[in-house]
Amino acid sequence: MKSPWTLDENDSIDTSHSLYIIRPDRRQLHNAESGGYRSKLGMFVRDFLQSHTGQVFENEEAYNEYMIRIFGQLGNYINCENGKYQLDCNSILKGRNQSKRYTLDDRYSVKKSKEMFMIIQSYHNPGNDVEVAIRSWNGGPRYSKKGTQRYYERVMSEMK
């Protein structure tokens, strides 16, 4: 008989059924907001996808898998720690021992968005390579040339 706190070689652990997004601007105990299937974000994502692509999630697990794939594609722009996701910009600032932090609402400020862009680029693109900046802005720091080619060409044509 197995003790209640061990796993057999054939046992598996189910994936998480909830998502949490860290909100540095919140002062609550866990500083997190649900991004799960029934949350406001979940309802928005489901409604948006259904109305724009016709995609409907069969169940909560399908939604979570979809969101985890999205967060995975965002690569180094969003960090995952203990199942909680956080914008990378604040992590960079913390690593530099700087006290400044950005909130999610700062994305809507042109000035602050530019500041965050420069912080992220200084970390992931210290050589200030224009092509790397364009491609990583579209595809994250681990972009593929094929996946970012159309965006890169569009930006370059606008720069001429």
C-alpha atoms as a printed R data frame, in Angstrom:
    type eleno elety resid chain resno       x      y       z
1   ATOM     1    CA   MET     A     1   0.000  0.000   0.000
2   ATOM     2    CA   LYS     A     2   1.344  3.431  -0.982
3   ATOM     3    CA   SER     A     3   1.558  6.168   1.563
4   ATOM     4    CA   PRO     A     4  -0.821  9.034   0.755
5   ATOM     5    CA   TRP     A     5   1.951 11.497  -0.177
6   ATOM     6    CA   THR     A     6   3.923  9.546  -2.776
7   ATOM     7    CA   LEU     A     7   3.585  8.815  -6.463
8   ATOM     8    CA   ASP     A     8   4.089  5.484  -8.106
9   ATOM     9    CA   GLU     A     9   6.157  5.324 -11.329
10  ATOM    10    CA   ASN     A    10   2.928  4.941 -13.306
11  ATOM    11    CA   ASP     A    11   1.127  7.863 -11.612
12  ATOM    12    CA   SER     A    12   0.765 11.177 -13.405
13  ATOM    13    CA   ILE     A    13  -0.040 14.660 -12.211
14  ATOM    14    CA   ASP     A    14  -2.892 16.475 -13.923
15  ATOM    15    CA   THR     A    15  -2.241 19.896 -15.401
16  ATOM    16    CA   SER     A    16  -3.427 22.955 -13.514
17  ATOM    17    CA   HIS     A    17  -7.034 24.008 -14.018
18  ATOM    18    CA   SER     A    18  -6.526 27.650 -13.132
19  ATOM    19    CA   LEU     A    19  -4.410 30.521 -14.382
20  ATOM    20    CA   TYR     A    20  -3.301 33.511 -12.357
21  ATOM    21    CA   ILE     A    21  -1.744 36.728 -13.585
22  ATOM    22    CA   ILE     A    22   0.384 38.793 -11.206
23  ATOM    23    CA   ARG     A    23  -0.821 42.339 -10.781
24  ATOM    24    CA   PRO     A    24   1.982 44.337  -9.134
25  ATOM    25    CA   ASP     A    25  -0.357 47.268  -8.578
26  ATOM    26    CA   ARG     A    26  -2.631 45.223  -6.288
27  ATOM    27    CA   ARG     A    27  -1.905 45.113  -2.593
28  ATOM    28    CA   GLN     A    28  -3.808 41.938  -1.809
29  ATOM    29    CA   LEU     A    29  -2.174 38.978  -0.144
30  ATOM    30    CA   HIS     A    30  -1.298 37.004  -3.253
31  ATOM    31    CA   ASN     A    31  -1.111 39.952  -5.655
32  ATOM    32    CA   ALA     A    32  -2.739 37.858  -8.378
33  ATOM    33    CA   GLU     A    33  -5.819 37.939 -10.538
34  ATOM    34    CA   SER     A    34  -7.526 34.951 -12.059
35  ATOM    35    CA   GLY     A    35  -7.162 34.439 -15.779
36  ATOM    36    CA   GLY     A    36  -9.141 31.216 -15.681
37  ATOM    37    CA   TYR     A    37 -12.057 30.016 -17.754
38  ATOM    38    CA   ARG     A    38 -14.731 31.791 -15.675
39  ATOM    39    CA   SER     A    39 -12.770 35.005 -15.017
40  ATOM    40    CA   LYS     A    40 -13.415 38.316 -16.783
41  ATOM    41    CA   LEU     A    41 -10.336 37.660 -18.928
42  ATOM    42    CA   GLY     A    42 -11.591 34.172 -19.723
43  ATOM    43    CA   MET     A    43 -15.006 35.472 -20.764
44  ATOM    44    CA   PHE     A    44 -13.373 38.154 -22.918
45  ATOM    45    CA   VAL     A    45 -11.025 35.676 -24.641
46  ATOM    46    CA   ARG     A    46 -13.824 33.180 -25.273
47  ATOM    47    CA   ASP     A    47 -16.220 35.854 -26.598
48  ATOM    48    CA   PHE     A    48 -13.509 37.464 -28.732
49  ATOM    49    CA   LEU     A    49 -12.388 34.198 -30.314
50  ATOM    50    CA   GLN     A    50 -15.943 33.052 -30.934
51  ATOM    51    CA   SER     A    51 -16.983 36.303 -32.609
52  ATOM    52    CA   HIS     A    52 -13.764 36.794 -34.638
53  ATOM    53    CA   THR     A    53 -12.703 33.241 -35.506
54  ATOM    54    CA   GLY     A    54 -15.653 31.035 -34.639
55  ATOM    55    CA   GLN     A    55 -13.472 29.080 -32.206
56  ATOM    56    CA   VAL     A    56 -15.346 27.648 -29.226
57  ATOM    57    CA   PHE     A    57 -13.640 25.879 -26.339
58  ATOM    58    CA   GLU     A    58 -15.219 22.526 -25.554
59  ATOM    59    CA   ASN     A    59 -14.257 22.728 -21.885
60  ATOM    60    CA   GLU     A    60 -12.152 24.508 -19.301
61  ATOM    61    CA   GLU     A    61  -9.121 22.341 -20.004
62  ATOM    62    CA   ALA     A    62  -9.099 23.338 -23.700
63  ATOM    63    CA   TYR     A    63  -9.213 27.016 -22.686
64  ATOM    64    CA   ASN     A    64  -6.304 26.576 -20.237
65  ATOM    65    CA   GLU     A    65  -4.222 24.779 -22.845
66  ATOM    66    CA   TYR     A    66  -4.908 27.601 -25.319
67  ATOM    67    CA   MET     A    67  -3.907 30.295 -22.802
68  ATOM    68    CA   ILE     A    68  -0.750 28.415 -21.803
69  ATOM    69    CA   ARG     A    69   0.222 28.242 -25.492
70  ATOM    70    CA   ILE     A    70  -0.331 32.001 -25.815
71  ATOM    71    CA   PHE     A    71   1.809 32.706 -22.756
72  ATOM    72    CA   GLY     A    72   4.443 30.332 -24.121
73  ATOM    73    CA   GLN     A    73   4.524 32.239 -27.423
74  ATOM    74    CA   LEU     A    74   5.086 35.468 -25.560
75  ATOM    75    CA   GLY     A    75   8.316 33.899 -24.357
76  ATOM    76    CA   ASN     A    76  10.457 36.230 -22.329
77  ATOM    77    CA   TYR     A    77   7.918 39.049 -22.376
78  ATOM    78    CA   ILE     A    78   5.848 37.200 -19.803
79  ATOM    79    CA   ASN     A    79   7.402 35.154 -17.015
80  ATOM    80    CA   CYS     A    80   5.750 32.195 -15.358
81  ATOM    81    CA   GLU     A    81   6.456 31.494 -11.720
82  ATOM    82    CA   ASN     A    82   4.373 28.991  -9.756
83  ATOM    83    CA   GLY     A    83   1.645 29.183 -12.388
84  ATOM    84    CA   LYS     A    84   1.475 32.988 -12.217
85  ATOM    85    CA   TYR     A    85   2.338 35.178 -15.208
86  ATOM    86    CA   GLN     A    86   4.000 38.569 -15.035
87  ATOM    87    CA   LEU     A    87   5.251 41.101 -17.546
88  ATOM    88    CA   ASP     A    88   8.982 40.746 -18.110
89  ATOM    89    CA   CYS     A    89   9.682 44.485 -17.913
90  ATOM    90    CA   ASN     A    90   9.173 44.551 -14.145
91  ATOM    91    CA   SER     A    91  11.357 41.473 -13.780
92  ATOM    92    CA   ILE     A    92  14.161 43.227 -15.651
93  ATOM    93    CA   LEU     A    93  13.841 46.269 -13.395
94  ATOM    94    CA   LYS     A    94  13.846 44.087 -10.295
95  ATOM    95    CA   GLY     A    95  16.984 42.298 -11.522
96  ATOM    96    CA   ARG     A    96  18.652 45.678 -11.931
97  ATOM    97    CA   ASN     A    97  17.683 46.599  -8.350
98  ATOM    98    CA   GLN     A    98  15.543 49.468  -9.596
99  ATOM    99    CA   SER     A    99  12.418 50.371  -7.669
100 ATOM   100    CA   LYS     A   100  10.373 51.575 -10.675
101 ATOM   101    CA   ARG     A   101   7.517 49.252 -11.718
102 ATOM   102    CA   TYR     A   102   4.907 49.403 -14.457
103 ATOM   103    CA   THR     A   103   1.247 48.484 -14.212
104 ATOM   104    CA   LEU     A   104  -0.904 46.894 -16.880
105 ATOM   105    CA   ASP     A   105  -2.624 50.243 -17.431
106 ATOM   106    CA   ASP     A   106   0.756 51.780 -18.365
107 ATOM   107    CA   ARG     A   107   0.467 49.958 -21.708
108 ATOM   108    CA   TYR     A   108  -2.036 52.619 -22.767
109 ATOM   109    CA   SER     A   109   0.412 55.491 -22.196
110 ATOM   110    CA   VAL     A   110   2.544 56.186 -25.274
111 ATOM   111    CA   LYS     A   111   5.347 57.565 -23.089
112 ATOM   112    CA   LYS     A   112   5.375 54.603 -20.699
113 ATOM   113    CA   SER     A   113   5.032 52.072 -23.525
114 ATOM   114    CA   LYS     A   114   8.144 53.555 -25.126
115 ATOM   115    CA   GLU     A   115   9.968 53.359 -21.784
116 ATOM   116    CA   MET     A   116   8.998 49.694 -21.384
117 ATOM   117    CA   PHE     A   117  10.058 48.971 -24.966
118 ATOM   118    CA   MET     A   118  13.486 50.500 -24.308
119 ATOM   119    CA   ILE     A   119  13.918 48.508 -21.080
120 ATOM   120    CA   ILE     A   120  12.993 45.248 -22.802
121 ATOM   121    CA   GLN     A   121  15.231 46.040 -25.781
122 ATOM   122    CA   SER     A   122  18.177 47.005 -23.576
123 ATOM   123    CA   TYR     A   123  17.920 43.576 -21.965
124 ATOM   124    CA   HIS     A   124  17.161 41.370 -24.967
125 ATOM   125    CA   ASN     A   125  18.806 43.476 -27.710
126 ATOM   126    CA   PRO     A   126  21.764 45.301 -26.108
127 ATOM   127    CA   GLY     A   127  23.393 45.847 -29.520
128 ATOM   128    CA   ASN     A   128  20.370 47.923 -30.643
129 ATOM   129    CA   ASP     A   129  20.044 45.906 -33.852
130 ATOM   130    CA   VAL     A   130  17.026 47.301 -35.721
131 ATOM   131    CA   GLU     A   131  16.104 43.951 -37.280
132 ATOM   132    CA   VAL     A   132  16.266 42.206 -33.904
133 ATOM   133    CA   ALA     A   133  14.142 44.983 -32.360
134 ATOM   134    CA   ILE     A   134  11.463 44.688 -35.057
135 ATOM   135    CA   ARG     A   135  11.348 40.906 -35.080
136 ATOM   136    CA   SER     A   136  11.452 40.508 -31.295
137 ATOM   137    CA   TRP     A   137   8.700 43.091 -30.841
138 ATOM   138    CA   ASN     A   138   6.472 40.978 -33.061
139 ATOM   139    CA   GLY     A   139   7.609 37.464 -32.138
140 ATOM   140    CA   GLY     A   140   9.227 37.814 -28.724
141 ATOM   141    CA   PRO     A   141  12.926 37.395 -27.953
142 ATOM   142    CA   ARG     A   142  12.863 33.840 -29.303
143 ATOM   143    CA   TYR     A   143  11.266 34.858 -32.617
144 ATOM   144    CA   SER     A   144  11.618 32.921 -35.853
145 ATOM   145    CA   LYS     A   145  12.563 34.749 -39.040
146 ATOM   146    CA   LYS     A   146   9.841 32.943 -40.968
147 ATOM   147    CA   GLY     A   147   7.179 33.814 -38.388
148 ATOM   148    CA   THR     A   148   8.097 37.514 -38.296
149 ATOM   149    CA   GLN     A   149   8.965 38.067 -41.970
150 ATOM   150    CA   ARG     A   150   5.724 39.811 -43.028
151 ATOM   151    CA   TYR     A   151   5.798 42.111 -39.998
152 ATOM   152    CA   TYR     A   152   9.472 42.903 -40.587
153 ATOM   153    CA   GLU     A   153   8.849 43.758 -44.255
154 ATOM   154    CA   ARG     A   154   5.856 45.947 -43.366
155 ATOM   155    CA   VAL     A   155   7.838 47.905 -40.768
156 ATOM   156    CA   MET     A   156  10.818 48.309 -43.104
157 ATOM   157    CA   SER     A   157   8.571 49.633 -45.873
158 ATOM   158    CA   GLU     A   158   7.124 52.202 -43.424
159 ATOM   159    CA   MET     A   159  10.634 53.283 -42.417
160 ATOM   160    CA   LYS     A   160  11.665 54.121 -46.037
